[in-house]
Amino acid sequence: MLNDDFYEGRRSESLPFVLNDEVKIRAGLHSGKLAVVIAIRSSATELTYLVEHGDGSGDSVVKATELVQLT
């Protein structure tokens, strides 16, 4: 189950980010911001994540394709 994999840290091709991953938003309204993944939201058509902005400006829902993982 996708939610179980997310919370247990099991990444896959269909689940590129998991709980507490540090990411950079590379597109959209918050492009360039650093963030931490805090929840997953999936639908039949796309995978999105709820991320908390590193600058304390709040949270946003971002498409998986608009994120890049920081190392």
C-alpha positions, 0 to 999 in steps of 0.5 A: 500500500502506498501510504505504508511505503511512504511512512516506512521509508520505502521509495520506488519508481511510483513513490520517489519521496517519503516522509521527512525527505528534504526537497527543493521545489523546482516549479510552480508558485514556490519554485526555488524553496527548500522544504520537507515532505510531510504527507502524501496525497494521491489520486488516480491521475497524479501523485502530490505531496504536502511539504513544509517550507523550510523558511517557515512560510507554511505548507503547500501541495506540490506535484511529485514532478515538481520536486527534486530530492536534496542529498 
